[in-house]
Each structure stands twice: as structure tokens, then as C-alpha cells.
Amino acid sequence: MIGLGLSGTASAVEMSLDVMVTSNQISPLQALQKRTWLLHWALFVYWNDSAKGGLEQLVDLFHSEKYKQAITTNAPHIVRYLTAAVLLCKRRVTKHAAAGSSAEARRLMKNLINVMQDCEYTDPIVEFVNCLCVKFDFDSAQTKLAECEKVLATDFFLCHQTELFMEEARVFVFENYCRIHNKIDLRALGEKLAMDQDQAERWIVDLIRNADLDAKIDSQEGCVVM
């Protein structure tokens, strides 16, 4: 089981568990416990392969119904890693989708929120997404984003992804902010992104250029026009 390099291996393990439960070799509770262990072992494999599709495989496994049940029942703290994985791979999923469709990324976020709402666990990473997607509270999201950096730096799996996570989190704030604003003050946006106005302007210029966004900077008024 340690060599969970491919999602097919996890599927094979799940089939074995189903057979064992059906044949009364193990109880449903024992199967749940084994899935819980598998979730923890998977972190080592998928995070080590995060740049080569590991996070996408992790998200697929953790979102499957029986493993979602294991998370919500036995291991709610795993929601931290599921949340981080979704944020880190969301733009990659959109880029690889047909015609750059964002439908798959929206599906990932919807599934994540469903898992979050079934768990009592929370931390700054989980609460950051909750503030943006459920509460639409940008001020609280700004506070949580600053707290995220401290959490990431001390987490065994996430510490090497701190810079990338903060970048993807800022893009996520920007995307959500743009959905409800046509004209955005750079100073106010910089505060939401935990940046000063100059940093925010440079960051947004790069984002507009690289992501091909339909937006422009009005330097005289100090705003972004969508």
C-alpha cells in the first residue's frame, strides 16, 4: 500500500476492501479505519509528486464518496490538505480543460465546500476558503490569508509550497473580488491581497498578461477596470 504512485493502485485497494467487507472478512468499521490510514499514507506519495499531477490524483481520491466519509468521520484534519491541494491545482485543471473551461475548477471547489461543511474541523487555510466562497467576507479572508502563511511554514507537507500557495490564494481572492466589482481600487485590492498598492499593481499587471484577463490598469485613478 505504501507504493500508491498511481490512482489505479488506490482503486485496486478499494476493490479489495469491498470484497473483504462483502465476504465478512472485515467489518465496515474496519474498512473505514483502513481507508483512514490510506488517506494519511497518500499524503506522502501525492505531495511528493505534487508538480507532476500528484495533487490532482489526491483531490480525486479524497473527493470519492467512501474516502470523503472517512475524512468527515475519522480524519477531519485531512480537510487542510484537501483544501490546499484544490487551491494549488485549480488553475492547472482549468488550463488543461477543453478550451480552457473553468467548469472543472468550479466542480472541485463545490465538492470541497461540501466536504468542509460536513466537518467540524477548521484552521486558517480552511477558513480562508470558507470566508471567500461561503461567507463572501473579503476582510476576514484577508486576515486568514495572513495567518495561512504562518501555518504553511510549520506544516510538514505544505512548507515547501508556501510561496506557490500564497500566489494561488491571491489569484483566488482576485477572481472572487472581480465577480462582484467592475472597477477595483488598487489600494483596497492590495489590502485584500496583503500587498501595498505598488506591489498589487505589478502583481495584477503580470496576472492580466499571463492569464489573458479582460482587464486593464488605470494608473491615474489607481484602479483596475474589468
C-alpha positions as CSV (number, residue, x, y, z in Angstrom):
1,M,0.0,0.0,0.0
2,I,2.9,2.4,0.6
3,G,3.6,2.5,-3.1
4,L,0.5,4.4,-4.1
5,G,2.1,6.1,-7.1
6,L,-1.0,5.7,-9.3
7,S,-4.6,6.3,-8.7
8,G,-5.3,2.8,-10.1
9,T,-3.5,1.4,-7.1
10,A,-5.9,3.2,-4.8
11,S,-8.8,1.8,-6.9
12,A,-7.4,-1.7,-6.5
13,V,-7.1,-1.3,-2.8
14,E,-10.7,-0.1,-2.6
15,M,-12.0,-3.1,-4.6
16,S,-10.1,-5.4,-2.2
17,L,-11.7,-3.7,0.8
18,D,-15.2,-4.0,-0.8
19,V,-14.6,-7.7,-1.4
20,M,-13.4,-8.2,2.2
21,V,-16.5,-6.4,3.6
22,T,-18.8,-8.4,1.3
23,S,-17.3,-11.7,2.3
24,N,-17.3,-10.7,6.0
25,Q,-13.5,-10.9,6.3
26,I,-13.6,-7.4,7.8
27,S,-16.4,-5.2,9.2
28,P,-17.4,-1.9,7.6
29,L,-15.8,-0.2,10.6
30,Q,-12.5,-1.9,9.9
31,A,-12.8,-0.9,6.3
32,L,-13.3,2.7,7.3
33,Q,-10.2,2.5,9.5
34,K,-8.1,1.2,6.6
35,R,-9.4,3.9,4.3
36,T,-8.4,6.5,7.0
37,W,-4.9,5.1,7.1
38,L,-4.8,5.1,3.3
39,L,-5.7,8.9,3.3
40,H,-2.7,9.6,5.6
41,W,-0.3,7.4,3.5
42,A,-1.5,9.0,0.4
43,L,-0.2,12.4,1.6
44,F,3.4,11.2,1.5
45,V,3.0,9.9,-2.1
46,Y,0.9,12.6,-3.7
47,W,2.6,15.6,-2.1
48,N,6.0,14.3,-3.1
49,D,4.7,14.1,-6.7
50,S,2.7,17.4,-6.5
51,A,4.3,19.0,-9.6
52,K,3.5,16.0,-11.8
53,G,-0.2,15.5,-11.2
54,G,0.0,14.2,-7.7
55,L,-2.3,16.8,-6.3
56,E,-5.0,16.2,-8.9
57,Q,-4.9,12.5,-8.0
58,L,-5.0,13.3,-4.3
59,V,-8.1,15.5,-4.9
60,D,-9.8,12.8,-6.9
61,L,-9.2,10.2,-4.2
62,F,-10.2,12.4,-1.3
63,H,-13.4,13.5,-3.1
64,S,-14.6,10.0,-3.8
65,E,-17.6,9.1,-1.7
66,K,-16.1,6.5,0.6
67,Y,-12.9,8.5,1.3
68,K,-15.0,11.6,1.9
69,Q,-16.9,9.6,4.5
70,A,-13.5,8.6,6.1
71,I,-12.5,12.2,6.2
72,T,-15.7,13.5,7.8
73,T,-16.0,10.6,10.2
74,N,-12.4,9.8,11.3
75,A,-10.0,12.4,10.0
76,P,-11.4,15.9,9.6
77,H,-7.9,17.4,9.9
78,I,-7.3,16.0,6.3
79,V,-9.5,18.8,5.1
80,R,-6.5,21.1,5.4
81,Y,-4.6,19.1,2.8
82,L,-7.6,18.7,0.5
83,T,-8.2,22.5,0.6
84,A,-4.6,23.3,-0.1
85,A,-4.4,20.8,-2.9
86,V,-7.6,22.2,-4.6
87,L,-6.2,25.7,-4.4
88,L,-2.8,24.7,-5.7
89,C,-4.1,22.7,-8.7
90,K,-7.2,24.7,-9.6
91,R,-5.6,26.8,-12.3
92,R,-3.8,23.8,-13.7
93,V,-7.1,21.9,-14.0
94,T,-8.6,24.9,-15.8
95,K,-5.6,25.2,-18.2
96,H,-5.8,21.5,-19.2
97,A,-9.6,21.5,-19.6
98,A,-11.0,21.7,-23.1
99,A,-11.0,25.3,-24.4
100,G,-9.7,26.5,-21.0
101,S,-13.1,25.8,-19.4
102,S,-13.4,26.7,-15.7
103,A,-16.2,24.2,-15.2
104,E,-13.9,21.5,-13.7
105,A,-12.3,24.0,-11.3
106,R,-15.8,25.1,-10.2
107,R,-16.7,21.5,-9.6
108,L,-13.6,21.0,-7.5
109,M,-14.5,24.0,-5.3
110,K,-18.1,22.9,-5.0
111,N,-17.0,19.4,-3.8
112,L,-14.5,20.9,-1.4
113,I,-17.1,23.2,0.2
114,N,-19.4,20.2,0.6
115,V,-16.7,18.3,2.5
116,M,-15.9,21.4,4.6
117,Q,-19.5,21.8,5.6
118,D,-19.6,18.2,6.7
119,C,-16.6,18.6,9.0
120,E,-16.3,20.5,12.3
121,Y,-12.5,21.0,11.7
122,T,-11.2,24.4,10.9
123,D,-7.9,26.2,10.5
124,P,-6.7,29.4,8.7
125,I,-6.4,27.5,5.3
126,V,-9.9,26.0,5.5
127,E,-11.4,29.3,6.9
128,F,-9.8,31.3,4.2
129,V,-11.8,29.4,1.5
130,N,-14.9,29.5,3.7
131,C,-14.7,33.3,4.0
132,L,-14.5,33.7,0.3
133,C,-16.8,31.0,-1.1
134,V,-19.5,30.7,1.7
135,K,-19.4,34.0,3.7
136,F,-18.2,36.3,0.9
137,D,-16.3,38.1,3.6
138,F,-13.2,39.6,2.0
139,D,-12.0,41.4,5.1
140,S,-11.9,38.1,7.1
141,A,-10.4,36.3,4.2
142,Q,-7.6,38.9,4.2
143,T,-6.9,38.2,7.9
144,K,-7.0,34.4,7.3
145,L,-4.6,34.7,4.3
146,A,-2.0,36.3,6.6
147,E,-2.5,33.5,9.1
148,C,-2.2,30.9,6.4
149,E,1.5,31.8,5.7
150,K,2.4,31.0,9.3
151,V,0.5,27.7,9.2
152,L,2.1,26.7,5.9
153,A,5.6,27.4,7.1
154,T,5.2,24.9,10.0
155,D,3.4,22.1,8.2
156,F,5.5,19.1,7.2
157,F,3.7,18.6,3.8
158,L,2.9,22.2,2.9
159,C,6.1,24.1,4.0
160,H,7.7,23.7,0.6
161,Q,4.6,25.0,-1.1
162,T,4.2,28.2,0.9
163,E,5.1,30.7,-1.9
164,L,3.0,28.9,-4.5
165,F,0.1,28.6,-2.2
166,M,0.1,32.3,-1.3
167,E,0.3,33.2,-5.1
168,E,-2.7,30.9,-5.9
169,A,-4.6,32.2,-2.9
170,R,-4.2,35.8,-4.1
171,V,-5.4,34.8,-7.5
172,F,-8.4,33.2,-5.9
173,V,-9.1,36.4,-4.0
174,F,-8.8,38.4,-7.2
175,E,-11.1,36.1,-9.1
176,N,-13.8,36.3,-6.5
177,Y,-13.4,40.0,-6.0
178,C,-13.7,40.6,-9.7
179,R,-17.0,38.7,-9.8
180,I,-18.7,41.4,-7.8
181,H,-16.8,44.5,-8.9
182,N,-16.3,46.1,-12.3
183,K,-13.9,48.8,-11.1
184,I,-11.5,47.9,-8.3
185,D,-9.4,50.4,-6.3
186,L,-5.8,49.2,-6.3
187,R,-5.2,50.3,-2.7
188,A,-8.2,48.4,-1.5
189,L,-7.3,45.3,-3.5
190,G,-3.8,45.5,-2.2
191,E,-5.1,45.3,1.3
192,K,-7.2,42.2,0.4
193,L,-4.1,40.6,-1.1
194,A,-1.8,41.6,1.8
195,M,0.3,43.8,-0.5
196,D,0.9,47.5,-0.8
197,Q,-0.5,49.4,-3.8
198,D,2.7,49.3,-5.9
199,Q,3.1,45.6,-5.3
200,A,-0.5,44.9,-6.1
201,E,-0.3,46.9,-9.3
202,R,2.8,44.9,-10.5
203,W,1.2,41.6,-9.5
204,I,-2.0,42.4,-11.3
205,V,-0.2,43.5,-14.5
206,D,1.6,40.2,-14.6
207,L,-1.6,38.3,-13.8
208,I,-3.5,40.1,-16.6
209,R,-0.7,39.4,-19.1
210,N,-0.2,35.7,-18.2
211,A,-3.9,34.8,-17.6
212,D,-5.2,36.7,-20.6
213,L,-7.8,38.5,-18.4
214,D,-10.2,41.1,-19.9
215,A,-9.0,43.9,-17.6
216,K,-6.7,46.9,-17.7
217,I,-4.9,49.1,-15.2
218,D,-5.9,52.8,-14.9
219,S,-2.7,54.2,-13.2
220,Q,-4.1,57.7,-13.0
221,E,-7.1,56.7,-11.0
222,G,-5.3,53.9,-9.3
223,C,-7.8,51.2,-10.2
224,V,-8.4,48.0,-12.2
225,V,-11.2,48.2,-14.8
226,M,-12.7,44.8,-15.7
